[in-house]
Amino acid sequence: MAATAKHYSELSLPPLPEVTIPDYYRYDLANGLTVYLIEDHQWPIVRGSVILRAGSRWDPPDRVGLADISGELLRNGGTREHPAPVLDQLLEERAATIESSIGKTLGRVNFTSLRENVPEVLDWFAEVIQTPAIAENRFALAQQRRQGLIARRNDNPDGIAQREFYKLIYGSDSPYARSPEYLDIANITLEDVGQFYDTYLHPSRMILGIVGDFDREQMEQMIQDRFGAWNPPLPPPLPLPVINSAKNDPGLFLVDRPNLSQSYIYLGHLGGTLEDPDVFSLYVLNGVLNGFGGRLFNQVRSRQGLAYSVYAAWNPEFDYPGIFYGKGQTQSSSTLDLIQALKTEIRALQQEPISAPELAYAKESILNSFVFNFRDSGQVLARLMRYEYFGYPSDFIFRYQQGVKATQIKDVQQVARQHLHPDDLTTLIVGEGRTLRELLEQESIPITSIDVTIPAPVGANS
């Protein structure tokens, strides 16, 4: 007999499971390589990952995109012993994968293998990291792919808005906001990629983590055999690029896209890092603003009908200041109303304490979703490695959870007053320029135009 349906308020749900960290083993090789191992015998699979200290923030100013291309070619360019097509075939025959990429602040090389194939796959994984070879045809293909991305980068209005907003906050030439141009990609050579590998591929700048169905002592020996004798010359240190906070200019900026019937809006200012003592209360503040029960959805989207989508976040980074931003999408005629509504909700957090139900909703949403970041050993390993890479304590996982639980109503108002600056926001609009300028002129609001014309490819006729 089918159960009688119940109203959601009558449902009784079990408490969420406690977050636990599986047993792991951490040690260092003599060459400086840090290793994390977690045995997990649930499935006959082994997964591994190397985090390497590299990133686009260290790209030379005239070769923006070097880290991105080098990260792709680290795997796709083949190794000195196994050309790329051969390596592709070997991995395919064993249902294994090796992948590589380099982002803004770190690089990754990952592998996945069935248990019985781990010795071979680990051999190739070590080759990719220690002896990469740069196939010229794959290098040319990587350049062509980036040129194609440049040509299409203005196709997505929200992509334009995010890109140009970050340039306004950090500065257009900042390593944290700049975009590659055709000339940058053309300047990158095979020799640059080789020099990149010499600079960044060093065991003392890497963390290796392996999780899965293996015996720890046997895995230690395999790692020693493949990485222990690797000891290249130590490259110079990598200081972090400096952020010029003076670039965070308040004001209103417009990117004119004549065929748009709606506006894409970003507004905000420079934020902080995860080291900020208020960071956990700021995450709760995020929860008050967002989600189906948050203020922006309830007030701006549902009651006022101003936005198709609306969102805001205090978005800290690990080792450089992040951004506080609000964003929304609305009809051109409602652009100023949406901007004002976002500012109103920010000010409201500063002027009046939030309600007890709002606090409970925000904390429960965060803590409930937090548990799902630890569904398997691989997710836990990734966090442990990332915390070590950026110099955070291994128990930061629990400090986050405890900090959210401890946040009170007064804390949310305090951090809103201290960290949010609604009168000093940088606001960017991507939309139909003529309509928007008329609206702004009626309100006597000054506006600065931003030109997003893509510079011509190298060698193109003027």
TORRO-867966 format. One record per residue (C-alpha): x, y, z. Coordinates in pm, whole numbers, plus 32768, in hexadecimal, padded with zeros to 4 digits. Each point is the difference from the previous one (the first is absolute). Example, Ala and Ser with C-alpha at 12.3 -4.5 7.8 and 13.67 -1.06 7.14 Angstrom:
% TORRO-867966
X, Y, Z
84CE, 7E3E, 830C
8089, 8158, 7FBE
% end
This chain:
% TORRO-867966
X, Y, Z
8000, 8000, 8000
808C, 8151, 7F9B
805F, 80F1, 8116
7F26, 8132, 802E
80A7, 813D, 7F85
8066, 80F6, 810F
8034, 8174, 8006
8171, 8057, 8009
7FD6, 8099, 815C
7F98, 7EAA, 8084
8132, 7F4A, 7F7F
8101, 7F88, 80FB
815F, 7FEE, 7F71
812E, 7F60, 80A5
8120, 80E2, 8063
8116, 802F, 7F02
812F, 7F23, 8033
812D, 8097, 80AA
8120, 8062, 7F20
8123, 7F15, 803B
815D, 7FF1, 7F6E
8072, 7EA5, 7F95
8153, 7F86, 8076
8110, 8090, 7F24
8179, 7FF0, 7FF6
80D4, 812F, 7FAF
8176, 8003, 7FC9
8113, 80AC, 7F36
80FD, 7F6D, 7F11
816B, 806D, 801E
7FD9, 80DB, 7EC9
7EE8, 80C8, 80A6
7ECF, 7F5B, 7F62
7EE0, 7FF3, 80F9
7F29, 7EC8, 7FF0
7EA3, 7FB1, 8085
7F78, 7E9C, 7FF7
7E9F, 7F8A, 8054
7FA4, 7E91, 7FDD
7E9A, 7FC9, 7F91
7FA5, 7E9D, 7F9A
7E95, 803D, 7FA4
8049, 7FEE, 7E8B
8127, 7F6B, 7F3B
806A, 815B, 7F8B
8126, 80E1, 8054
8001, 8178, 7FC5
8124, 80EB, 8021
803F, 8173, 7FE6
8127, 80E9, 8007
7FD3, 816D, 805D
811D, 80D3, 7F7D
805E, 8163, 8056
7FBC, 80A5, 7EB3
7EF2, 80E0, 7F74
7FA0, 810B, 7F07
803E, 810C, 8107
8174, 7FCE, 7FBA
7FDE, 801C, 7E85
80E7, 8106, 7F62
7F37, 8138, 7FA1
8040, 7FC8, 7E8B
7FAF, 7E8A, 800D
7EB5, 7FEB, 80B5
7F80, 7EA0, 7FC3
814F, 7F52, 802A
7F94, 7F42, 8138
7EBA, 7F96, 7F5E
80A9, 7F78, 7EC7
8117, 7F5D, 80CA
7F00, 7F5A, 80E2
7F4A, 7F66, 7ED8
8140, 7F8A, 7F57
808C, 7F67, 813C
7F1F, 7ED6, 7FB8
7F9A, 8032, 7E95
8161, 8047, 7F88
807B, 7EA2, 8057
8140, 7F9E, 80B4
8165, 7FC6, 7F8C
7FC9, 7E88, 8007
7E97, 7FF5, 7F8A
7F88, 80F0, 7EEF
7EA3, 8086, 8035
7F47, 7F0D, 7F14
80B1, 7ED6, 809E
7FAD, 8074, 8160
7E97, 803B, 7F98
7FE7, 7E9C, 7F81
80A7, 7F63, 8130
7F11, 80AE, 80EE
7ECE, 7FB0, 7F2E
8057, 7E8E, 7FFA
8003, 7FFB, 817C
7ECE, 80DC, 803A
80EA, 80F2, 80B3
801D, 8179, 7FF0
810C, 8105, 8038
7F95, 816B, 7FED
80AE, 814A, 803F
7FA2, 816E, 801D
8088, 8140, 8098
7F1A, 810D, 8084
8034, 8152, 809F
80A9, 7F92, 8144
805E, 7E90, 7FDA
802E, 7EE3, 7F0C
7F7F, 7E9C, 800B
805E, 7EB4, 7F67
7F0B, 7EE6, 8049
7FEF, 7E8E, 7FB4
7EFA, 7EF1, 8023
804F, 7E8E, 7FE1
7F75, 7EAA, 8048
80BA, 7F5C, 811F
80B5, 7F02, 7F25
8089, 810A, 7F15
8088, 80F1, 8106
8176, 7FB1, 7FCF
7FEF, 804E, 7E8B
7F20, 8130, 8021
80D8, 8088, 8119
812F, 7FD8, 7F19
7F5A, 80D8, 7EF7
7F7E, 80F3, 8103
8166, 8034, 807C
8078, 802E, 7E99
7EFD, 810E, 7FBE
8077, 80C2, 8130
8178, 7FC7, 7FE5
8049, 7FE1, 7E8A
7EF2, 80AF, 7F38
803C, 8020, 7E8B
7F59, 8110, 7F39
7F77, 7F7B, 7EB8
8010, 8120, 7F08
7EB4, 7FAA, 7F5B
7F50, 7FF8, 8150
809E, 814A, 8062
7F7B, 809D, 7EBF
7EA8, 7F6F, 8045
8002, 808E, 8161
8053, 8159, 7F75
7EE9, 7FE6, 7EFD
7F07, 7F9C, 810C
8055, 8135, 80D2
7FE2, 80DD, 7ECE
7EA6, 7F72, 7FCA
7FA2, 804C, 8168
8076, 8166, 7FD7
7F30, 8027, 7EC2
7EC6, 7F86, 80B5
8032, 80A3, 8152
7EFD, 8111, 7FC5
7EEC, 7F0B, 7FA0
7F87, 7FD4, 8166
7F85, 8141, 80AB
8029, 7F73, 815E
8162, 7F93, 7FA8
804B, 8164, 7F8F
7F71, 808B, 8142
80CB, 7F1D, 80E1
8143, 8034, 7F3F
7FEB, 8179, 7FF3
7F85, 801B, 8167
8134, 7F48, 807C
80DB, 80EB, 7F35
7F5B, 812B, 80A6
8037, 7F6D, 815B
8165, 7F82, 7FD7
807B, 80D0, 7ED9
8003, 7F98, 7E94
8172, 7FA4, 8011
7FE3, 7F44, 814A
8066, 7E8F, 7FFC
7EB1, 7FBE, 80A9
7F2D, 8097, 7EEB
80BA, 8020, 7EB6
7F92, 7F49, 7EC6
80E1, 7F73, 7EF0
7FFF, 80B2, 7EB2
8065, 7F7F, 7EA9
8159, 809A, 8028
8036, 7F52, 814F
7FB1, 7EAD, 7F69
80DA, 8046, 7ECF
8123, 8060, 80E4
7FFF, 7EAD, 80B0
80FE, 7F0C, 7F6F
805D, 7E95, 8037
8132, 807E, 80B7
7F22, 80C9, 80ED
7F3E, 7EC7, 8058
8143, 7F42, 803D
807E, 8117, 80E1
7EB3, 7FFC, 80B5
802F, 7E91, 8052
8165, 803F, 8078
7F7E, 8113, 80E6
7ECE, 7F5C, 8097
8032, 7E88, 7FF3
80C5, 7FBD, 813B
7FB3, 7F03, 8113
8020, 8103, 8114
7EE7, 80C5, 7F59
7F10, 7EDC, 7FED
7F10, 7F3B, 80D8
7FA8, 7EA0, 7F8F
7EC4, 7F5A, 8081
7F88, 7E9F, 7FB4
7EBC, 7F60, 8074
7F67, 7EAF, 7FB8
802D, 7E89, 8004
8171, 7FCA, 8050
80E6, 7F8B, 8114
80AD, 8128, 80A2
815A, 7F69, 801C
7FF9, 7F8A, 7E98
7F8A, 8157, 7F8C
8116, 80AC, 80C3
80FE, 7F29, 7F4C
7F67, 8047, 7EAB
800C, 8175, 8046
8168, 7FE9, 8075
8062, 7F3E, 7EC8
7F62, 80FD, 7F15
8038, 814B, 80B3
8115, 7FCB, 8102
8126, 8033, 7F14
7F65, 8130, 7F54
80CB, 812A, 8073
8013, 8118, 7EFB
80A5, 8150, 804B
7F32, 80D5, 80EF
7F6D, 812E, 7F45
7FE7, 8159, 80A3
7EE2, 804E, 80F3
7EAB, 8073, 7F84
7F89, 8139, 80B6
7E8D, 8044, 7FEB
7F97, 8117, 7F13
7F97, 813D, 80B7
7E99, 807B, 7FE4
7FDD, 8176, 7FD5
7ECA, 8056, 80CD
7FFB, 815B, 7F61
7F7E, 7F58, 7EC3
7EB8, 7FBC, 80B3
7F5C, 813C, 7F74
7E98, 8047, 8067
7F1E, 8071, 7EE9
7F15, 7F85, 7EF2
8084, 7F63, 7EC0
7F4F, 7F92, 7EC3
804E, 7F01, 7EF2
7F1C, 804A, 7EDA
7F6C, 7ECB, 7F56
7EF9, 8092, 7F14
7F33, 7EC4, 7FC6
7FB8, 7FB0, 816D
7EA3, 8030, 8092
807B, 7FCB, 8162
8120, 8070, 80DB
8109, 7F2E, 80AB
8073, 80AB, 813D
8126, 7FCC, 80EA
8049, 80E1, 8127
80F2, 7FDE, 8122
8157, 8048, 808C
813F, 7F58, 8071
7FCD, 7EFE, 8112
80DF, 7F2C, 80E0
809C, 7EAC, 8032
7FA2, 7EC5, 80BD
80F2, 8070, 8110
7F16, 811C, 8060
7F80, 7FB8, 8162
7EA2, 806A, 7F8F
7FF3, 7F12, 7ED9
7F0B, 7F0A, 809D
7F08, 8111, 805B
8023, 8084, 7E9E
7FA0, 7EAC, 7F78
7EC7, 8010, 80D6
7FBF, 815B, 7F73
8011, 7F5D, 7EA6
7EFB, 7F08, 8072
7F16, 8116, 8073
8014, 80A5, 7EAB
7FE9, 7ED1, 7F1D
7F3C, 7EC6, 7FB5
7E8A, 7FC7, 7FDC
7FC8, 8080, 8161
80FB, 811C, 7FEA
7FB9, 8173, 7FF5
8065, 8037, 7E97
7F1A, 7EEE, 7F80
7EE0, 8065, 80E0
801A, 817A, 7FDE
80A6, 804F, 7EB4
7F8D, 7EDF, 7F29
7EB0, 7F90, 8090
7F64, 8138, 809C
808F, 8111, 7F23
8022, 7F2C, 7EC5
813D, 80B5, 7F9F
80E6, 7EE0, 7FA2
8001, 7EBE, 7F3E
8124, 7F9A, 80DA
80A6, 80B1, 8123
811E, 7F9F, 80E4
8104, 8093, 80EB
812F, 7F73, 80B2
8127, 8051, 80DB
80F5, 7F2C, 7F39
8151, 7FE5, 80B5
8139, 7F63, 7F6C
810E, 7F35, 80AE
812D, 80E6, 7FDA
7F8A, 8140, 7F58
7ED0, 80E2, 8031
7EC4, 7F84, 7F5C
7ECF, 80CC, 7FA3
7EB3, 8056, 809A
7F08, 8016, 7EE2
7E93, 8006, 7FA7
7F80, 7FA2, 7EA9
7EB7, 7FF6, 7F4B
7F55, 7FF1, 7EB1
7ED6, 80DE, 7FB0
7F45, 80B9, 7EED
80B5, 8134, 7F81
7EF1, 80E6, 8089
802B, 7F6B, 815F
817A, 8022, 800E
8013, 811F, 80F7
7EEC, 7F67, 80D5
80C2, 7EBC, 8022
8142, 80B6, 8058
7F48, 80C7, 8109
7F56, 7EC6, 8087
814F, 7F50, 8029
808D, 812A, 80BA
7EC9, 8013, 80DA
8026, 7E95, 806D
8171, 8036, 8050
7FB2, 8133, 80D3
7EE6, 7F4A, 80B1
80F8, 7F02, 8086
80C3, 811E, 809B
7EDB, 80C4, 808A
7F2C, 7EF6, 80AB
8049, 7EAC, 809C
7F8C, 7ED5, 7F39
7EE7, 7F2A, 808F
8032, 7EBA, 80BD
7F58, 7F33, 7EE9
80EA, 809F, 7F00
812F, 7FA3, 80D0
7F81, 7E9C, 802C
7FB6, 7FDE, 7E8B
8158, 8080, 7F9A
80BE, 7F24, 80F5
7F36, 7EC9, 7FB2
802D, 8032, 7E89
8178, 8021, 8025
802E, 7EE2, 80F3
7F19, 7F16, 7F42
80BB, 8036, 7EB8
814F, 7FF4, 80B6
7FD3, 7E8C, 804B
7FEC, 7FAD, 7E8D
8163, 807F, 7FCC
807A, 7EC9, 80B6
7F40, 7EE8, 7F5A
813A, 7F3C, 7FA9
816F, 7FE8, 8059
8067, 80AE, 7EBE
7F48, 813E, 805D
80A2, 8000, 8158
8158, 7FC8, 7F6B
7FD2, 8120, 7F0C
7FAE, 80EC, 8120
8127, 7F90, 80D3
80EC, 8037, 7EDE
7F6D, 8153, 7FAC
8018, 8076, 8168
816E, 7F9A, 8011
804C, 80A1, 7EB1
7F7C, 8150, 8079
808D, 7FDE, 8160
7EBB, 7FC3, 80BD
7FE4, 7F13, 812A
7F7C, 7EA3, 7FB5
7EDE, 8036, 80F4
7F83, 812E, 7F3D
7EE6, 7F19, 7F92
7F7D, 7FF7, 8164
804D, 816D, 804B
7F19, 805B, 7EDF
7EE9, 7F27, 8088
802D, 807C, 8165
801A, 816C, 7F92
7EB6, 7FF0, 7F44
7F53, 7F59, 8127
8082, 810B, 80EF
7F8A, 8129, 7F2F
7EF4, 80D5, 80A6
7F10, 810D, 7F86
80DF, 8118, 807D
812B, 7F6B, 7F48
7F52, 8019, 7EAF
7FAD, 816F, 8034
8160, 8047, 807D
80AF, 7F66, 7ED3
7F09, 80A8, 7F14
805E, 8152, 8093
8171, 7FB6, 7FFF
802E, 7F54, 7EB1
7EEE, 807C, 7F16
8015, 8158, 7F5E
7EBC, 8049, 7F41
8066, 816B, 7FC2
8149, 7F9E, 7F5B
7F98, 7EF7, 7F09
808D, 7FC8, 7EA8
7ED4, 7FBD, 7F20
8015, 7F6B, 7EA3
7EDE, 7FE0, 7F0C
8005, 7F3A, 7EBD
7ED1, 8065, 7F34
7F61, 80D4, 7EF3
80C2, 8146, 8012
7F08, 80FD, 7F75
7EE5, 7FA1, 80ED
80E5, 7FEE, 812B
80A6, 814F, 7FBB
7EA8, 80A6, 7FEA
7FA2, 7F6D, 8152
8145, 8071, 809C
7FED, 815D, 7F6E
7EA3, 802A, 8093
808E, 7FB1, 8157
813E, 80D0, 7FC3
80D7, 7ECD, 8043
815C, 8010, 7F63
8069, 7ECC, 7F3F
8144, 7F88, 7F64
7FF9, 7F30, 7EC2
80DB, 7ECC, 7FDD
8075, 7F90, 7EAA
800E, 7E84, 7FDF
806A, 7FFD, 7E94
80E8, 7ED8, 7FC9
8153, 806C, 7F72
803F, 7F75, 7EA6
80C3, 7EBA, 7FE1
8175, 801C, 7FCA
8049, 803B, 7E90
7E99, 805D, 7FA5
7FCE, 811C, 7F0A
7FA4, 8148, 80A5
% end
